[in-house]
Amino acid sequence: MKRSFNFKFIAAILAAFFVFGTVDGLAQKRKPVIRKTTVRKKTTVAARPVVKLYTVASGERFRVRMNETISSKTAQVGDKFTANVTEPVYSNTGIVVIPTGSTVTGRVDSVTKAKKGGDPGSISASFIEVKLPNGTRRAINGSLTDLDTKKAKSDDEGTASGDDRKNDKLIFIGGGAAGGAVLGAAIGGGKGALIGGILGGLGGLAGERLTKGEDAEVKSGTEFGVQLNRSISLPKFNEAVN
């Protein structure tokens, strides 16, 4: 009897532990889950200030200096070259928009190689972009012109003329010591007449030497003019762009 009683007693205790353990486990499983909610803060984007633009009119001329050497002997149509602006360019209202040191990109439009005992070589070029020292870039439509702004006029086709010549496109023509280039006017694609300044130290024999069939070589450091065929708009120049 005692053994039977002890067995039943122990069994009852174990059953009680089992029941309470199961109930406690269910209670833990049924505890509500508390979810955290994130409150999103509204961000306000400050409006960018309106940048005022200043216009450089069509026909404006400025000086540049070559950064590399190009020659009608090796140049090909589409080749690009660069030149640095040597004087600041002002807007119509007198604001500096293209400072000294800006880079102008030029493009070779046509090349004629020199012939032995025949016509000298020539290079026709246009100017397609200006990059300011602060990184600002603008596409331009520019053409080759004389250093003396009083001697040449330009139209939207990139042609130029002196006071006594009309519709002459300016090109680099071979001639002079060591293949220096002069600025000439091409009429209908033929050999041009010297109407500009000397671009390579030709001295007084430029006209005579043009008949010797030398290649046009525009050396690094050569200065010439660029004329805008279309107006451009730029902000007042600042050293850094925000």
VEXBA-992306 format. One record per residue (C-alpha): residue in one letter; x, y, z. Coordinates in Angstrom, 2 decimals, decimal comma, always signed. Last residue first. Example, Ala and Ser with C-alpha at 12.3 -4.5 7.8 and 13.67 -1.06 7.14 Angstrom:
BEGIN
PT  res        X        Y        Z
PT    S   +13,67    -1,06    +7,14
PT    A   +12,30    -4,50    +7,80
This chain:
BEGIN
PT  res        X        Y        Z
PT    N   +29,31   +76,04   -55,78
PT    V   +31,74   +76,95   -58,62
PT    A   +35,10   +78,32   -57,50
PT    E   +37,18   +81,25   -58,79
PT    N   +34,10   +83,24   -59,73
PT    F   +33,36   +84,58   -63,20
PT    K   +30,12   +86,48   -63,65
PT    P   +27,66   +84,04   -65,15
PT    L   +27,87   +83,11   -68,85
PT    S   +25,84   +83,79   -71,98
PT    I   +27,16   +83,28   -75,52
PT    S   +26,65   +85,28   -78,73
PT    R   +27,26   +83,62   -82,09
PT    N   +30,12   +84,01   -84,57
PT    L   +32,58   +84,64   -81,75
PT    Q   +36,00   +85,73   -83,03
PT    V   +39,25   +84,10   -82,02
PT    G   +42,52   +85,99   -82,48
PT    F   +46,12   +84,82   -82,82
PT    E   +49,13   +84,07   -80,66
PT    T   +51,73   +81,40   -81,36
PT    G   +53,12   +79,84   -78,17
PT    S   +53,08   +76,28   -79,52
PT    K   +53,77   +76,49   -83,23
PT    V   +51,33   +76,80   -86,09
PT    E   +53,05   +75,02   -88,97
PT    A   +51,65   +75,62   -92,44
PT    D   +53,70   +73,51   -94,80
PT    E   +56,08   +75,22   -97,21
PT    G   +55,46   +75,35  -100,96
PT    K   +57,87   +78,07  -101,96
PT    T   +55,30   +80,57  -103,25
PT    L   +54,39   +81,90   -99,79
PT    R   +58,04   +82,87   -99,35
PT    E   +57,75   +86,04  -101,45
PT    G   +54,73   +87,40   -99,62
PT    A   +56,26   +86,69   -96,20
PT    L   +59,65   +88,27   -96,94
PT    G   +59,32   +91,18   -94,49
PT    G   +59,72   +89,14   -91,33
PT    L   +58,19   +85,70   -91,07
PT    G   +58,35   +85,45   -87,28
PT    G   +55,74   +82,78   -86,76
PT    L   +52,29   +84,33   -86,87
PT    I   +52,62   +87,53   -88,93
PT    G   +49,59   +89,77   -88,67
PT    G   +46,65   +89,52   -91,01
PT    I   +45,80   +90,19   -94,64
PT    L   +48,18   +87,88   -96,50
PT    A   +46,47   +86,80   -99,69
PT    G   +44,98   +83,37  -100,04
PT    K   +45,66   +80,38  -102,26
PT    G   +42,41   +78,93  -103,53
PT    G   +39,49   +77,46  -101,57
PT    G   +36,97   +79,90  -103,01
PT    I   +38,95   +82,81  -101,63
PT    A   +41,24   +81,94   -98,74
PT    A   +42,41   +84,82   -96,59
PT    G   +45,73   +84,48   -94,81
PT    L   +47,22   +84,32   -91,32
PT    V   +50,84   +83,32   -91,54
PT    A   +52,46   +80,08   -90,47
PT    G   +56,14   +79,39   -89,77
PT    G   +57,78   +76,59   -91,72
PT    A   +61,25   +77,02   -90,27
PT    A   +61,50   +80,58   -91,58
PT    G   +58,53   +81,83   -93,51
PT    G   +55,60   +80,22   -95,22
PT    G   +52,58   +77,98   -94,71
PT    I   +49,09   +79,44   -94,57
PT    F   +46,77   +79,45   -91,53
PT    I   +43,22   +80,29   -92,57
PT    L   +40,85   +83,26   -92,61
PT    K   +37,77   +83,00   -94,80
PT    D   +37,40   +85,94   -97,16
PT    N   +33,86   +87,20   -97,69
PT    K   +34,87   +90,78   -98,63
PT    R   +38,23   +92,48   -99,09
PT    D   +39,13   +96,20   -98,91
PT    D   +38,32   +96,89   -95,25
PT    G   +39,47   +93,45   -94,26
PT    S   +37,20   +90,45   -94,43
PT    A   +36,12   +87,48   -92,37
PT    T   +34,27   +84,23   -92,77
PT    G   +32,88   +82,13   -89,92
PT    E   +29,48   +81,70   -91,52
PT    D   +27,79   +83,89   -88,92
PT    D   +29,76   +86,95   -90,06
PT    S   +33,20   +88,32   -89,27
PT    K   +35,06   +91,63   -89,59
PT    A   +38,78   +92,15   -89,78
PT    K   +41,37   +94,92   -89,47
PT    K   +40,22   +96,73   -86,34
PT    T   +40,49   +93,64   -84,12
PT    D   +44,25   +93,42   -84,67
PT    L   +45,11   +89,87   -83,64
PT    D   +43,48   +88,62   -86,83
PT    T   +40,71   +86,08   -86,90
PT    L   +40,06   +82,35   -86,70
PT    S   +36,46   +81,42   -86,09
PT    G   +34,22   +80,79   -83,11
PT    N   +30,98   +79,00   -82,41
PT    I   +31,02   +78,33   -78,69
PT    A   +30,04   +75,52   -76,34
PT    R   +30,43   +76,50   -72,70
PT    R   +32,35   +74,82   -69,88
PT    T   +32,71   +75,79   -66,22
PT    G   +35,68   +74,10   -64,54
PT    N   +36,78   +76,96   -62,27
PT    P   +39,63   +77,90   -64,68
PT    L   +37,06   +78,43   -67,47
PT    K   +36,60   +76,01   -70,38
PT    V   +35,70   +77,38   -73,82
PT    E   +34,35   +75,22   -76,62
PT    I   +34,01   +74,90   -80,40
PT    F   +36,64   +76,95   -82,19
PT    S   +37,13   +76,66   -85,95
PT    A   +40,16   +75,82   -88,06
PT    S   +41,36   +75,91   -91,66
PT    I   +44,95   +74,76   -92,19
PT    S   +47,12   +75,51   -95,19
PT    G   +50,12   +74,09   -97,03
PT    P   +51,99   +76,22   -99,55
PT    D   +51,13   +76,11  -103,25
PT    G   +53,66   +74,68  -105,68
PT    G   +57,36   +74,05  -105,98
PT    K   +56,96   +70,90  -103,98
PT    K   +53,40   +70,76  -102,74
PT    A   +52,23   +71,72   -99,27
PT    K   +49,44   +69,74   -97,62
PT    T   +45,94   +71,16   -97,56
PT    V   +43,98   +70,62   -94,36
PT    S   +40,33   +71,26   -93,52
PT    D   +38,17   +71,74   -90,44
PT    V   +40,80   +71,36   -87,71
PT    R   +39,10   +71,86   -84,35
PT    G   +39,87   +74,35   -81,60
PT    T   +39,29   +74,12   -77,86
PT    V   +39,62   +77,34   -75,87
PT    T   +41,11   +77,17   -72,39
PT    S   +40,66   +79,95   -69,83
PT    G   +43,91   +81,43   -68,53
PT    T   +42,77   +85,04   -68,58
PT    P   +39,15   +85,28   -67,51
PT    I   +35,98   +84,57   -69,49
PT    V   +32,95   +86,21   -67,82
PT    V   +34,44   +89,54   -66,71
PT    I   +31,54   +92,01   -66,42
PT    G   +31,58   +95,13   -68,64
PT    T   +27,88   +95,31   -69,51
PT    N   +28,20   +93,68   -72,95
PT    S   +30,21   +90,93   -71,30
PT    Y   +33,97   +91,09   -70,92
PT    V   +36,69   +88,71   -72,10
PT    P   +39,92   +88,71   -70,09
PT    E   +43,22   +88,72   -72,01
PT    T   +45,58   +85,82   -72,80
PT    V   +42,99   +83,08   -73,42
PT    N   +44,76   +79,73   -73,66
PT    A   +44,82   +77,58   -76,79
PT    T   +43,80   +73,98   -77,34
PT    F   +43,91   +71,47   -80,19
PT    K   +41,47   +69,08   -81,81
PT    D   +41,90   +66,93   -84,91
PT    G   +38,68   +66,61   -86,93
PT    V   +40,34   +66,93   -90,33
PT    Q   +43,90   +65,64   -90,10
PT    A   +47,16   +67,34   -89,16
PT    T   +50,51   +65,82   -90,19
PT    K   +52,00   +68,03   -92,94
PT    S   +49,49   +70,83   -92,38
PT    S   +51,16   +71,33   -89,03
PT    I   +49,94   +71,71   -85,45
PT    T   +52,03   +72,69   -82,44
PT    E   +50,71   +72,79   -78,90
PT    N   +49,36   +75,20   -76,28
PT    M   +48,55   +78,00   -78,76
PT    R   +47,96   +81,49   -77,37
PT    V   +44,58   +83,25   -77,46
PT    R   +43,38   +86,82   -77,97
PT    F   +39,72   +87,85   -77,96
PT    R   +37,18   +89,03   -80,48
PT    E   +33,48   +89,81   -79,97
PT    G   +31,48   +89,48   -83,21
PT    S   +28,44   +87,92   -81,57
PT    A   +27,87   +89,53   -78,20
PT    V   +29,10   +88,30   -74,83
PT    T   +26,03   +88,06   -72,64
PT    Y   +25,82   +88,03   -68,85
PT    L   +23,90   +85,44   -66,87
PT    K   +22,46   +85,83   -63,39
PT    V   +22,32   +82,63   -61,39
PT    V   +19,01   +82,12   -59,59
PT    P   +19,63   +80,98   -56,05
PT    R   +18,99   +77,33   -55,35
PT    A   +15,92   +76,63   -53,26
PT    A   +16,69   +75,02   -49,91
PT    V   +15,46   +71,48   -49,63
PT    T   +13,46   +70,93   -46,44
PT    T   +13,66   +67,52   -44,90
PT    K   +10,61   +66,14   -43,12
PT    K   +11,49   +63,90   -40,20
PT    R   +10,29   +60,36   -40,34
PT    V    +8,84   +58,99   -37,12
PT    T    +9,88   +55,40   -36,62
PT    T    +7,38   +53,09   -35,00
PT    K    +8,50   +50,43   -32,55
PT    R    +6,41   +47,33   -32,46
PT    I    +5,36   +45,80   -29,16
PT    V    +4,56   +42,11   -29,54
PT    P    +1,80   +40,96   -27,19
PT    K    +2,63   +38,05   -24,90
PT    R    +0,82   +34,93   -26,14
PT    K    +3,94   +32,78   -26,36
PT    Q    +4,83   +33,55   -22,76
PT    A    +1,37   +32,58   -21,60
PT    L    +1,55   +29,35   -23,55
PT    G    +4,85   +28,50   -21,88
PT    D    +3,43   +29,26   -18,43
PT    V    +0,40   +27,05   -19,11
PT    T    +2,62   +24,18   -20,26
PT    G    +4,92   +24,49   -17,24
PT    F    +1,95   +24,57   -14,87
PT    V    +0,51   +21,40   -16,39
PT    F    +3,83   +19,53   -16,44
PT    F    +4,70   +20,51   -12,88
PT    A    +1,27   +19,32   -11,70
PT    A    +1,65   +16,00   -13,53
PT    L    +5,01   +15,45   -11,88
PT    I    +3,51   +16,08    -8,44
PT    A    +0,61   +13,69    -9,09
PT    A    +2,96   +10,93   -10,29
PT    I    +5,05   +11,28    -7,15
PT    F    +1,98   +10,90    -4,99
PT    K    +0,68    +7,94    -6,98
PT    F    +4,01    +6,15    -6,62
PT    N    +4,20    +6,88    -2,93
PT    F    +0,70    +5,55    -2,37
PT    S    +1,40    +2,34    -4,25
PT    R    +4,58    +1,80    -2,27
PT    K    +2,74    +2,42    +0,97
PT    M    +0,00    +0,00    +0,00
